[in-house]
Each structure stands twice: as structure tokens, then as C-alpha cells.
Amino acid sequence: MISIRHRNERGHANHGWLDTYHTFSFDTYYDPNYMGFRSLRVINEDRVAPGSGFPTHGHRDMEILTYILDGALQHKDSIGTGSVIRVGEIQRMSAGTGVRHSEFNASQTEPVHLLQIWIMPEVLHIQPSYEQKKIDHDNMRGKWLLIASRNPSESAVQIQQDAKLCAAVLDDHQVLEYEIKTGRHAWLQIARGNVQANGVSLQAGDGAAYSAETAVQLSGKGEVLLFDLA
């Protein structure tokens, strides 16, 4: 079964400094039909105004991934990490027993556009930790690049869950397939562009849940994220 989550059905809030869309229930947005998908709990598409951001706040027992689409995000946390996350990088913060952090647009003139993703961990109360890696976009063109996994690679950050996150960029007329193993599920998120997913037209912001399916089949032009979930 394939279930489409259209971009215009997502939760939305515009706070002036932050324009945000919630694929799943988050903060004051609540939809009992969209509390997450398997261990995937949050996909927020955020646009943060220049010089603005999220002041220091806390998290516990969550794997938090940040994927930058445009601009740069400045991160600072209570475990001593200070960094700037840019296009072509993936960030992972394991909140574990508790961590406090702030996230601000690193530019005073340009907005930052990002996806923030939360995955529920399989082990609770771990020591908080941080990881950031570069992503080679050339290795995403026309093929899947692993960027987060329980068993990480050179290009992937490590997450505490039986899940994989892959990214790909499709150019015009490209075709790409991802095999879904028996007993696994997948969530496809369109980050940019327009693609055909198993014959259905999807645009940036759209998502699709796959259960009891054998493959994700894509064509078109765009940038996509695919979550392989238990």
C-alpha cells in the first residue's frame, strides 16, 4: 500500500522569523492520523529568516537529523559542540539523557531552508552525542547515497535505530529504484522538484508511505530523501 501525504495537507505555522510545515503532528499542530510513520516521528520543513533562529531549548531520547537545502544553520549545544551546517552536510544529534541547544540562521542577509527530522531511538537514556558529515552531491546523482544508518558508512552519520536514510538527485528523464526488503517499510520525502513515484506525480513537500510494497520507483527531476524503516 502507498499512502500519499500532500504538501498542502501538512500542518503550517508562520511566526514571521520562521515559516514551517509539519508532515507529522508537532508542537501545536495535532493530527491523530499523522503521529509519525514507524520510527520516523518528525519531518519539519523550516525557512528561518536572516539573523533569527531557535533559542536554547531541550530534547531527550530522540535522534535528530538536520538536512540543509539552502543557506547555513549555526548550532551550539550543552555538550560543547559549536558548528555551522551547510548545504552538502548532514548533522545528527542524539539527545539521549538530555541536551540543550540553539539553532540560528548563520547569515544576516539570506534565509536558511532546511528539513529537520526526528527518529525515535531503539535505546533510551544514552549519552548525548553529536556528528556532522559532508555529503558529496555528485554521489547522489542518479543513485542512492546512504546518509544516516545504525551501521554508518563514510558518508553516513550513525543513528540509534534500525533505519536507513538515503538521498538522491534525479536529473531530467532519470529513472531510479529502491528495493524494499520483505517486512520493511519506506517513507519517501520530496525535497525539491517534481517526480513520478510508482506512477504518482509528487512535488517538493509531498511525502509517501510504503508498506507491503517491493520497491520505490522514481522518475523525473528533483532531490529526494528515502527512509528505510523496520
Rosetta silent file (secondary structure, phi, psi, omega in degrees, C-alpha in Angstrom):
SEQUENCE: MISIRHRNERGHANHGWLDTYHTFSFDTYYDPNYMGFRSLRVINEDRVAPGSGFPTHGHRDMEILTYILDGALQHKDSIGTGSVIRVGEIQRMSAGTGVRHSEFNASQTEPVHLLQIWIMPEVLHIQPSYEQKKIDHDNMRGKWLLIASRNPSESAVQIQQDAKLCAAVLDDHQVLEYEIKTGRHAWLQIARGNVQANGVSLQAGDGAAYSAETAVQLSGKGEVLLFDLA
SCORE:     score description
SCORE:     0.000 S_00000001
   1 L     0.000  137.959  176.677    0.000    0.000    0.000 S_00000001
   2 E  -119.885  124.991 -179.751    1.180    3.502   -0.858 S_00000001
   3 E  -118.038  124.908 -175.891   -0.288    6.463    1.033 S_00000001
   4 E   -93.061  134.260  173.293    0.393    9.998   -0.194 S_00000001
   5 E  -110.425   99.561 -176.588    0.901   12.914    2.199 S_00000001
   6 L   -72.829  144.377 -175.689    0.326   16.023    0.073 S_00000001
   7 H   -57.693  -37.308 -177.467    2.344   19.112    0.926 S_00000001
   8 H   -80.258   -0.156  174.798   -0.744   21.321    1.275 S_00000001
   9 H   -96.696   -7.146 -177.841   -2.230   18.950    3.852 S_00000001
  10 L   -70.739  159.599  170.815    0.677   19.407    6.272 S_00000001
  11 E   -67.008  148.649 -176.658    0.481   21.478    9.406 S_00000001
  12 E  -143.204  140.379  173.141    1.674   25.043    8.862 S_00000001
  13 E  -145.757  137.092  175.776    2.709   27.978   11.026 S_00000001
  14 E  -122.114  110.088 -177.256    4.253   31.296   10.073 S_00000001
  15 L   -99.845   13.600 -176.131    5.843   33.125   13.005 S_00000001
  16 L    86.886  -68.904  177.809    7.450   35.824   10.888 S_00000001
  17 L   -76.255  -20.815 -177.331   11.001   34.703   11.611 S_00000001
  18 E  -133.545  123.380  171.940   10.029   31.059   10.982 S_00000001
  19 E  -112.041  114.521 -168.995    7.839   29.630    8.217 S_00000001
  20 E  -132.991  142.141  176.121    7.366   25.941    8.995 S_00000001
  21 E  -121.568  136.366 -176.388    5.481   22.936    7.635 S_00000001
  22 E  -114.910  113.985  175.373    4.910   19.763    9.673 S_00000001
  23 L   -65.848  -37.293  179.596    4.473   16.436    7.885 S_00000001
  24 L  -121.433  165.249  179.736    3.525   14.857   11.233 S_00000001
  25 L   -51.448  134.739 -176.838    1.964   16.200   14.419 S_00000001
  26 E  -162.027  136.544  176.668    4.320   18.667   16.079 S_00000001
  27 L    56.307 -123.007 -177.986    4.085   21.433   18.673 S_00000001
  28 L   -85.093   -7.564  177.683    0.565   22.933   18.447 S_00000001
  29 E   -86.933  124.851 -178.238   -0.275   21.035   15.247 S_00000001
  30 L  -134.895  124.606  172.802   -2.069   17.776   16.004 S_00000001
  31 L  -136.901  111.229 -176.129   -3.489   15.204   13.604 S_00000001
  32 L   -61.046  -18.987  178.498   -4.143   11.765   15.134 S_00000001
  33 L   -84.003  -11.038 -178.913   -3.743   10.204   11.684 S_00000001
  34 L  -133.780   71.243  177.222   -0.228   11.626   11.318 S_00000001
  35 L   -96.568    2.242 -175.328    1.692   10.987   14.516 S_00000001
  36 L   135.051 -178.779  176.848    4.665    9.616   12.578 S_00000001
  37 E  -141.607  113.569 -173.732    5.431    6.573   10.458 S_00000001
  38 L    54.345 -126.165  179.886    7.114    3.603   12.105 S_00000001
  39 L   -85.862   -5.155  178.005   10.152    5.065   13.972 S_00000001
  40 E   -79.507  117.082 -172.229   10.032    8.275   11.894 S_00000001
  41 E  -106.172  -34.919 -174.002    8.433   10.881   14.155 S_00000001
  42 E  -140.814  133.989  160.350    9.048   14.342   12.646 S_00000001
  43 E  -131.409  106.477  176.921    9.750   15.902    9.262 S_00000001
  44 E  -108.991  128.741  173.390    9.641   19.685    9.550 S_00000001
  45 E   -99.822  111.514 -172.416   10.378   21.889    6.571 S_00000001
  46 E  -114.895  138.840  167.200   11.666   25.166    8.019 S_00000001
  47 E  -121.128  117.591 -175.382   12.578   28.505    6.497 S_00000001
  48 E  -109.591  129.730 -177.307   14.342   30.720    9.025 S_00000001
  49 L   -66.854  156.607  178.387   14.747   34.447    8.399 S_00000001
  50 L   -54.527  135.905  176.995   18.217   36.055    8.370 S_00000001
  51 L    72.525    4.075 -177.630   19.679   36.564   11.834 S_00000001
  52 L  -112.298  172.967  177.894   16.855   34.629   13.501 S_00000001
  53 E   168.906 -169.791 -176.861   16.545   31.168   14.969 S_00000001
  54 E   -92.855  116.515  177.656   15.588   28.846   17.770 S_00000001
  55 E   -67.338  171.767 -175.213   16.837   29.961   21.201 S_00000001
  56 E   -55.480  128.175 -179.534   18.261   27.430   23.621 S_00000001
  57 E  -150.245  166.674 -172.150   15.818   24.595   24.297 S_00000001
  58 E  -110.833  156.374  173.520   15.992   20.979   25.415 S_00000001
  59 E  -139.785  155.062  173.794   15.469   17.485   23.952 S_00000001
  60 L  -140.985  146.244  169.233   15.567   13.962   25.363 S_00000001
  61 L    46.158   57.172  175.745   15.632   10.463   23.839 S_00000001
  62 L  -151.937  141.179  171.985   15.424   11.421   20.169 S_00000001
  63 E   -92.866  117.033 -173.531   17.675   11.079   17.129 S_00000001
  64 E  -114.121  122.576  179.947   17.604   14.495   15.429 S_00000001
  65 E  -114.710  140.252  176.776   18.851   14.953   11.857 S_00000001
  66 E  -123.596  127.763 -177.568   19.265   18.255   10.026 S_00000001
  67 E  -125.502  114.804 -175.007   19.453   18.411    6.226 S_00000001
  68 E   -88.454  129.637  176.256   20.144   21.839    4.696 S_00000001
  69 E   -96.824  -39.765  176.596   18.527   22.726    1.363 S_00000001
  70 E  -149.625  144.634  177.155   19.696   26.355    1.111 S_00000001
  71 L    84.988 -156.446 -176.577   21.780   28.606    3.335 S_00000001
  72 E  -149.868  145.723 -177.359   23.533   27.658    6.573 S_00000001
  73 E  -121.230  129.034  178.742   22.478   26.936   10.168 S_00000001
  74 E   -93.927  128.715 -175.563   24.579   27.718   13.233 S_00000001
  75 E  -119.366  138.888  174.087   24.365   25.116   16.018 S_00000001
  76 E  -145.400  134.438 -175.462   25.509   25.326   19.647 S_00000001
  77 E  -137.357  174.006 -174.598   24.749   22.786   22.376 S_00000001
  78 L   -79.554   -4.776  176.969   25.300   21.880   26.027 S_00000001
  79 L  -100.520   11.951  171.367   27.775   19.074   25.227 S_00000001
  80 L    95.445    8.958 -179.482   30.282   21.581   23.873 S_00000001
  81 L   -90.946  133.216  171.010   29.554   21.443   20.149 S_00000001
  82 E  -135.416  124.797 -175.486   29.542   24.604   18.064 S_00000001
  83 E  -157.579  167.153  171.074   29.288   24.340   14.289 S_00000001
  84 E  -117.747  127.304 -179.480   27.737   25.674   11.097 S_00000001
  85 E  -101.435  126.898 -174.222   25.770   23.195    8.980 S_00000001
  86 E  -120.480  171.074  172.589   25.779   23.977    5.265 S_00000001
  87 L   -55.609  134.530 -177.351   24.344   22.603    2.034 S_00000001
  88 L    90.399   17.544  176.454   26.084   19.305    1.385 S_00000001
  89 E  -136.620  153.509  174.443   26.233   18.254    5.036 S_00000001
  90 E  -123.554  134.645  179.435   24.153   16.065    7.338 S_00000001
  91 E  -115.944  140.700  173.715   24.007   16.638   11.098 S_00000001
  92 E  -129.273  130.340  172.715   22.957   14.159   13.770 S_00000001
  93 E  -125.019  119.994  173.821   22.322   14.920   17.430 S_00000001
  94 E   -92.280  113.339 -173.547   21.417   12.086   19.790 S_00000001
  95 L   -74.773  -35.292  174.857   19.552   13.746   22.647 S_00000001
  96 L    49.983 -126.712 -176.039   19.675   10.730   24.959 S_00000001
  97 L   -71.032   -9.428  175.193   19.579   11.638   28.648 S_00000001
  98 L   138.936  131.226  177.451   19.144   15.280   27.751 S_00000001
  99 E  -146.193  147.198  175.339   20.763   18.036   25.727 S_00000001
 100 E  -116.610  139.442 -179.029   20.090   21.735   25.255 S_00000001
 101 E  -152.217  164.015  173.757   20.910   23.519   22.025 S_00000001
 102 E  -126.516  152.405  178.834   20.230   26.589   19.906 S_00000001
 103 E  -137.749  120.607 -178.013   19.932   26.865   16.113 S_00000001
 104 E  -130.487  147.709  171.379   20.254   30.176   14.295 S_00000001
 105 E   -58.439  126.495 -176.866   20.477   31.273   10.698 S_00000001
 106 L   -77.693   -7.433 -178.461   24.189   31.793   10.123 S_00000001
 107 L  -110.833  144.772  174.293   23.513   34.646    7.683 S_00000001
 108 L   -91.543   -2.993 -174.830   22.325   38.179    8.385 S_00000001
 109 L  -126.980  -24.922 -174.695   21.107   38.603    4.799 S_00000001
 110 L  -119.277  141.695  175.968   19.899   35.261    3.405 S_00000001
 111 L   -70.181  162.312  172.220   17.235   32.832    4.707 S_00000001
 112 E  -117.240  136.285 -177.600   18.074   29.211    5.539 S_00000001
 113 E  -120.232  123.420 -172.499   15.860   26.399    4.260 S_00000001
 114 E  -146.632  161.334  167.048   16.136   23.024    5.970 S_00000001
 115 E  -110.779  126.254  171.564   14.498   19.755    6.843 S_00000001
 116 E  -109.901  130.880 -170.889   14.636   18.720   10.480 S_00000001
 117 E  -124.436  133.349  173.760   13.954   15.047   11.093 S_00000001
 118 E  -116.126  133.388  175.030   13.325   13.178   14.316 S_00000001
 119 E  -123.658  130.513  179.548   13.672    9.409   14.602 S_00000001
 120 L   -71.439  129.633 -176.986   12.704    7.586   17.779 S_00000001
 121 L   -76.517  156.052  176.275   15.720    5.647   19.134 S_00000001
 122 L   -85.910  -15.291  177.770   15.691    1.933   19.864 S_00000001
 123 L  -125.962  127.361 -178.997   17.746    2.516   23.039 S_00000001
 124 L   -94.931  161.546  171.417   16.756    5.156   25.581 S_00000001
 125 L    62.067   34.990  175.592   18.843    7.207   28.026 S_00000001
 126 L   -81.953  168.208  176.302   22.111    7.044   26.095 S_00000001
 127 L   -68.337  130.472  178.240   24.879    9.612   26.468 S_00000001
 128 L   -59.114  146.146  179.501   24.117   12.633   24.263 S_00000001
 129 E  -154.192  167.640 -173.263   26.359   12.955   21.212 S_00000001
 130 E  -139.603  144.357  177.845   26.823   14.936   18.006 S_00000001
 131 E  -151.537  144.531 -179.972   28.022   14.123   14.499 S_00000001
 132 E  -145.819  130.739 -178.649   28.288   16.056   11.240 S_00000001
 133 E  -135.516  153.569  175.359   29.464   14.802    7.846 S_00000001
 134 E   -80.807  147.503  176.974   29.849   16.136    4.340 S_00000001
 135 L  -115.802  125.894  177.453   27.661   14.767    1.560 S_00000001
 136 L   -86.375  104.374 -177.493   29.095   14.515   -1.944 S_00000001
 137 H   -61.547  -26.054  177.139   26.193   15.574   -4.182 S_00000001
 138 H   -63.492  -30.621  178.547   27.948   14.022   -7.188 S_00000001
 139 H   -80.987   -0.715  176.771   27.477   10.644   -5.486 S_00000001
 140 H  -102.748   -7.325 -173.920   23.719   11.348   -5.239 S_00000001
 141 E   -79.425  111.121  178.889   23.172   11.974   -8.935 S_00000001
 142 L    74.797   10.946  179.199   21.077    9.177  -10.360 S_00000001
 143 L  -155.461  164.575 -178.674   21.767    6.884   -7.406 S_00000001
 144 L   -85.679  135.097  174.036   21.108    6.445   -3.706 S_00000001
 145 E  -118.655  122.770  177.375   23.624    7.715   -1.171 S_00000001
 146 E   -70.988  124.864 -179.366   23.364    6.459    2.408 S_00000001
 147 E  -121.502  -10.266  173.853   23.496    9.480    4.762 S_00000001
 148 E  -155.107  139.206 -176.606   22.251    8.025    8.095 S_00000001
 149 E  -166.638  158.011  171.680   22.190    4.482    9.426 S_00000001
 150 L   -66.128  -31.577  177.481   22.627    2.345   12.523 S_00000001
 151 L  -115.233   86.251 -168.566   25.697    0.946   10.727 S_00000001
 152 L   -71.763  161.012  173.763   27.175    4.086    9.180 S_00000001
 153 L  -115.330 -170.325 -179.913   29.468    4.407    6.195 S_00000001
 154 L   -60.543  -32.293 -176.438   31.926    7.115    5.216 S_00000001
 155 L   -95.798   -3.887 -169.997   29.052    9.310    4.030 S_00000001
 156 L  -116.968  139.093  170.108   26.544    8.460    6.784 S_00000001
 157 E   -81.204  158.949 -176.790   26.062    9.566   10.370 S_00000001
 158 E   -95.700  131.488  175.476   25.149    6.910   12.936 S_00000001
 159 L  -120.064  151.525 -177.219   21.644    6.720   14.409 S_00000001
 160 L   -91.911   65.579  178.827   20.383    4.557   17.252 S_00000001
 161 L  -166.529  151.904  176.379   17.606    2.829   15.308 S_00000001
 162 L   -78.577   75.169 -176.244   17.096    0.067   12.743 S_00000001
 163 E  -150.919  153.398  174.159   16.619    2.618    9.974 S_00000001
 164 E  -128.756  143.580  171.670   18.445    3.984    6.960 S_00000001
 165 E  -120.298  122.707  178.282   18.194    7.392    5.335 S_00000001
 166 E  -118.510  152.301  177.845   19.246    7.671    1.704 S_00000001
 167 E  -129.498  151.128  178.635   19.310   10.706   -0.586 S_00000001
 168 E  -151.187  152.432  173.164   19.314   11.014   -4.362 S_00000001
 169 E  -120.202  125.802  178.005   19.228   13.673   -7.071 S_00000001
 170 E  -107.247  130.519  171.526   17.426   12.918  -10.324 S_00000001
 171 E   -92.168  173.694 -177.063   18.103   14.864  -13.498 S_00000001
 172 E   -49.080  131.627  172.689   15.625   15.096  -16.370 S_00000001
 173 E    70.127    6.619  178.182   14.291   11.710  -17.527 S_00000001
 174 E   -75.273  149.180  177.989   16.319    9.748  -14.973 S_00000001
 175 E  -122.080  137.646 -177.285   14.832    6.585  -13.503 S_00000001
 176 E  -145.160  141.717 -179.547   15.748    5.245  -10.071 S_00000001
 177 E  -131.096  146.670  174.200   14.503    2.329   -7.974 S_00000001
 178 E  -127.581  123.099  179.552   14.901    1.323   -4.338 S_00000001
 179 E   -78.614  130.760  175.666   14.141   -2.259   -3.290 S_00000001
 180 L   -99.957  115.143 -178.539   12.074   -2.627   -0.127 S_00000001
 181 L   -67.212  155.874  178.538   13.018   -5.837    1.638 S_00000001
 182 L   -56.394  130.036  179.625   10.318   -8.155    2.989 S_00000001
 183 L    86.542   -3.980  178.976    8.978   -6.841    6.288 S_00000001
 184 L   -99.454  164.479  179.143   10.417   -3.356    5.765 S_00000001
 185 E  -129.383  163.069  179.439    8.624   -0.064    5.166 S_00000001
 186 E  -140.968  146.988  169.892    9.663    3.136    3.405 S_00000001
 187 E  -123.530  126.732  177.882    8.872    6.830    3.567 S_00000001
 188 E  -106.298  128.621  177.701    9.711    8.991    0.553 S_00000001
 189 E  -122.065  125.420  179.533   10.067   12.766    1.017 S_00000001
 190 E   -87.939  117.347 -178.141   10.399   15.098   -1.963 S_00000001
 191 E   -89.741  -37.800  178.461   12.871   17.868   -1.099 S_00000001
 192 E  -147.127  155.207  167.038   12.968   19.617   -4.482 S_00000001
 193 E    83.897 -159.787 -177.923   11.489   19.294   -7.934 S_00000001
 194 E  -135.702  126.355 -179.536    8.840   17.053   -9.464 S_00000001
 195 E  -134.070  158.338  168.475    8.999   13.275   -9.621 S_00000001
 196 E  -100.375  122.711  179.766    6.826   10.328  -10.510 S_00000001
 197 E  -116.256  108.589 -177.016    6.769    7.836   -7.644 S_00000001
 198 L    50.819   41.300  175.732    5.268    4.475   -8.628 S_00000001
 199 L    86.884   -1.549 -179.033    3.215    6.309  -11.225 S_00000001
 200 E  -106.029  133.236  179.791    2.024    9.123   -8.926 S_00000001
 201 E   -79.035  125.698  179.999    3.108   12.723   -9.538 S_00000001
 202 E  -128.170  148.173  179.329    4.739   14.306   -6.472 S_00000001
 203 E  -123.112  171.744  179.974    6.201   17.757   -5.873 S_00000001
 204 L   -52.750  129.704 -178.037    8.503   19.336   -3.292 S_00000001
 205 L   100.176  -20.434  177.812    6.968   18.917    0.170 S_00000001
 206 L   -75.353  153.934  174.383    4.986   15.803   -0.707 S_00000001
 207 E  -136.306  163.638  178.776    5.631   12.509    1.056 S_00000001
 208 E  -147.208  132.570  177.038    4.614    8.892    0.532 S_00000001
 209 E   -99.795  132.811  179.822    4.409    5.941    2.916 S_00000001
 210 E  -117.006  122.467  173.051    5.136    2.446    1.540 S_00000001
 211 E  -135.880  140.048 -178.060    4.002   -0.693    3.343 S_00000001
 212 L    56.996   35.495  175.798    3.788   -4.219    1.889 S_00000001
 213 L  -117.051  158.608 -176.870    5.430   -2.911   -1.293 S_00000001
 214 L   -99.640  -19.173 -176.485    8.504   -4.295   -3.047 S_00000001
 215 E  -161.676  151.703  166.026   10.069   -1.129   -4.450 S_00000001
 216 E   -98.941  122.331 -176.579   10.076    2.652   -4.669 S_00000001
 217 E  -117.298  120.311 -173.406   10.184    3.526   -8.377 S_00000001
 218 E  -123.263  149.709  168.572   11.096    7.091   -9.342 S_00000001
 219 E  -152.055  161.484  179.028   11.498    9.167  -12.446 S_00000001
 220 E   121.538 -151.213 -178.601   11.651   12.900  -13.147 S_00000001
 221 E  -137.475  121.709 -179.836   13.817   15.716  -11.851 S_00000001
 222 E   168.127 -177.217  178.060   14.348   16.519   -8.174 S_00000001
 223 E  -120.696  129.301 -172.993   16.031   15.786   -4.853 S_00000001
 224 E  -132.381  151.217  170.925   14.532   13.107   -2.632 S_00000001
 225 E  -115.383  140.085  178.837   15.042   11.512    0.775 S_00000001
 226 E  -129.331  124.919  178.030   14.100    7.889    1.417 S_00000001
 227 E  -101.858  121.702  175.756   13.704    6.331    4.865 S_00000001
 228 E  -100.251  113.680 -166.616   14.046    2.532    5.060 S_00000001
 229 E  -124.895  146.876  176.178   12.272    1.555    8.291 S_00000001
 230 L   -72.699    0.000    0.000   11.601   -1.577   10.317 S_00000001
